[in-house]
Amino acid sequence: MQRRRFTNEFKQQIIREANETHNCALVARNHDLSPSQVAKWVRETDYPIPKGISLTKETKELVKQNNMLKKLLAEKELESAILQDLLNAYRRLKIRRDKIYQEVTEGIRELLDERLLKYDSRIS
């Protein structure tokens, strides 16, 4: 049996379909490929190994761990950004609340002053 060669465009199409369907076996069946080949292509895109590095088990594990840590870092950065946005929104609301409180307090003082003046004018 002769070995088949696939173009990068074809591999990318297969990887895209496998990621969309979450089913390597189905995609392989539709394109007359081996399910393990499709799974390997998907895995290689999830955990790319830089050129020039030998593909030992330890290297693959290190690349996998590095990519996992990159994803974790990205999640933490996103979480941090979301929390920062929430904090900024809270601060804006607090400033508005304080401003409204100040305006209401000033309004109440003005009303009290007016009533006291009316009361004083009645007494005098």
N, C-alpha and C positions, 0 to 999 in steps of 0.2 A: 504494500500500500504506500502510495506516495504522500509525502507530507504536504499539507495545504498551507499556503501563505495568505494572510488577510491584511488588507490595508488598514491604516490607522482610522480612516473615516468609518469603515465597516465596524471595527472594534468599538469605536465611540458610540455608534448607533446601537450596537448590541448592549453596551454598558448602560446607555440611557434607558433603553427598554427594560432592562433588568432592574434598574433602580426605580422606574415608574411602577412596574408590576410587582416588585419584591419577590420575583419567582424566576430564578435562573433556569430551572428545568423547563419551564414553559417556553421561555425565550429560546433556549437551546433547541427544543423540539421544533419550534416554528422555523428555525433557520438551519436545521439539519446539522447541529453542532453537538459536541459533548457537553453535558451539564457542568462537568468539572472544569472544562475550558472557560465557559462563560463565568463561572464562579471565580476562577483564577483572575480573569480580566477585571472583574469588579473589585476583587480584593486588592489587586495591584493599583487600582486608582484610589482606593481608600487608604492604602499604605504604600505610597510610591517610594521606591528605593533609588537614591541618587546614583547616577552613572559613575563608574570607576570604583564602586565599593563591591567587594565580593559578597555573594549571596549566601552567607553562612546562616545557620539557624539563629545564632546569637545576634547577627546583624539585623536579620528580619525582626527579631524580637525587640531590638533597640529602636528600630524605625517605627514599629508598631507602638511602642511605649511613647516615643517622641511625638507621634501624631496624636495619640490619645491625650498627652499633656497639652499639646497645642489646642485641641478642641476644648479641654477643660479650662485653659486660660481664656479662650475666646468667650466661653460661657460666663466665666467670672467677670470679664470685662463688660459684657453685656449686662449682667446683673448689677454691676457697679454703676453703669450708665443709667439704668432704670432707677436705681435707688437715688442717684444724684438728681435726676429729673423730679422724682417725688419730693425730695428734700427742697428743691427750688420752688416747686409748686406750693408746698406747705409754707415756706417762708413768704411767698407772695400773698397767700391767703391770710397769714398772720398779720402781715403789714396792712392788708385791706381791713381785717377785723379790727386792728388797733386804730386805724383811721376812722372807721365807722363809730367805734366806741368813743373816740375823742369828739367826733362831730355830735353824737347824741348827748354826750356829757355837756358840751358847750351849749347845745340847744336847751337842755334842761336848766342849766345855770341861767341862761337868758330869760327863760320863762319864769323861773323863780325870782329873778331880779325884777322883772316886770310886775309880778304879783306882789312882791314886797313893796315896790314903789306905790302901787295902787292901794295897798293896805295902809302904808304910811301916810298917803295923802288923805285917806278916809279918817285916820286917827287924828291928824293934825287939824 
